[in-house]
């Protein structure tokens, strides 16, 4: 079978909500052609549906090196999905910046490590935040990582 055949199988599985099977098909396609961007993209979407944040982030990083547009599309799909996730109880606010370029710099650094980082643009401030935090414990771990890595002092907010 060809990588395209495996991709088509993966799409069919995804259409039926069979994401574990889709993952296997996309991985088979990537065994044949490791730089097959469409398979990486679809694999990332399957991980998103399975709520496998670590694997999703791995595919995002691969796509950033192969096809920045597909990486951006995967990122946008992830933000949209996590924004509507009822299990996400908290948001981490990393900072609020008056100067958009400052917010953009922090956002780009965070986005490389945290799939659900985003900027909430308001008239006076650009708030850099991370969505998809399910527990206070998870939030505390991420806050500690950000503090240690970036020397920032983020804090946890209720999502709703």
C-alpha positions in Angstrom: 0.0 0.0 0.0 1.1 3.6 -0.6 1.2 6.5 1.8 -1.8 8.0 0.1 -3.8 4.8 0.7 -3.0 4.9 4.4 -3.9 8.6 4.5 -7.3 7.8 2.9 -7.9 5.0 5.4 -7.0 7.4 8.2 -9.5 10.0 6.9 -12.2 7.3 6.7 -11.5 6.2 10.3 -11.6 9.8 11.5 -14.9 10.4 9.7 -16.3 7.6 11.8 -14.9 8.9 15.0 -12.4 6.0 15.1 -9.4 8.1 16.1 -7.2 5.4 17.4 -7.5 3.5 14.1 -6.9 6.8 12.3 -3.7 7.3 14.2 -2.4 3.9 13.2 -3.2 4.6 9.5 -1.5 8.0 9.6 1.6 6.4 11.3 1.7 3.8 8.5 1.7 6.5 5.9 4.6 8.2 7.8 6.5 5.0 7.9 6.6 5.1 4.1 7.1 8.9 3.8 8.3 10.6 7.0 7.9 14.1 5.7 4.4 13.6 4.4 2.9 16.9 5.8 -0.8 16.0 5.2 -0.3 12.8 7.3 1.4 14.8 10.1 -1.5 17.3 10.0 -4.2 14.7 10.1 -2.3 12.7 12.8 -2.2 15.9 14.9 -6.0 16.4 14.4 -6.6 12.8 15.6 -4.4 13.4 18.7 -6.5 16.6 19.3 -9.7 14.6 19.2 -8.1 12.0 21.6 -7.0 14.8 23.9 -3.4 13.6 23.7 -1.7 17.0 24.3 1.8 15.7 24.2 1.5 13.9 20.9 -0.4 16.8 19.4 2.4 19.1 20.4 5.0 16.7 18.9 3.1 16.8 15.5 2.8 20.6 15.7 6.6 20.9 16.2 7.2 18.6 13.3 4.9 20.6 11.1 6.5 23.9 12.1 9.7 22.5 10.4 7.9 21.0 7.4 5.0 23.4 6.5 4.3 26.5 8.6 0.8 26.9 7.1 -0.3 23.4 8.1 1.3 24.0 11.6 -0.8 27.2 11.9 -3.9 25.4 10.8 -3.3 22.6 13.4 -2.7 25.3 16.1 -5.9 27.1 15.2 -7.9 23.8 15.3 -6.4 23.1 18.7 -7.3 26.5 20.1 -10.8 26.3 18.8 -11.3 22.8 20.3 -9.9 23.6 23.7 -11.9 26.8 23.8 -15.1 24.8 23.8 -13.9 22.0 26.1 -16.1 22.0 29.2 -13.4 20.1 31.1 -11.0 23.1 30.9 -11.6 24.8 34.2 -8.7 27.2 34.3 -6.6 29.6 32.3 -3.0 30.7 33.0 -2.4 34.4 32.4 1.2 34.8 31.6 1.1 38.6 31.2 -0.8 41.6 29.9 1.1 43.9 27.6 0.3 47.4 26.3 2.8 47.0 23.4 1.6 44.3 21.0 5.2 43.4 20.0 6.0 42.5 23.6 3.0 40.2 23.8 3.9 38.7 20.4 7.4 37.9 21.6 6.3 36.1 24.7 3.5 34.3 22.8 5.9 32.9 20.2 8.2 31.6 22.9 5.3 30.0 24.8 3.6 28.6 21.6 6.8 26.5 20.9 6.2 24.7 24.2 2.5 25.1 25.1 0.0 24.2 22.3 -2.8 26.1 23.9 -1.0 29.5 24.3 -2.8 32.4 22.7 -3.2 36.2 22.8 -6.4 37.8 23.8 -6.3 41.2 22.2 -8.2 44.0 24.0 -8.2 47.7 23.3 -5.7 48.5 26.1 -3.9 45.2 26.7 -2.8 42.1 24.9 -3.2 39.2 27.3 -0.9 36.2 26.8 -2.7 33.2 28.1 -2.7 29.4 28.1 -6.0 27.6 27.8 -7.0 24.0 28.5 -6.0 23.7 32.2 -8.2 21.1 33.8 -7.0 21.2 37.5 -5.3 23.6 39.8 -2.4 21.0 40.2 -1.8 21.0 36.4 -1.9 24.8 36.4 0.6 25.0 39.3 3.0 22.7 37.4 2.8 24.8 34.2 3.2 28.1 36.2 6.3 26.7 37.9 7.7 25.6 34.5 7.0 29.1 32.9 8.5 30.8 35.9 11.7 28.7 35.8 12.1 28.8 32.0 11.0 32.3 31.1 11.4 34.2 34.5 7.7 35.3 34.2 5.2 35.3 37.0 1.9 33.8 35.6 -1.2 33.2 37.6 -4.2 30.9 37.4 -7.7 32.2 36.5 -11.1 30.4 36.4 -12.1 29.8 32.8 -15.7 30.6 33.3 
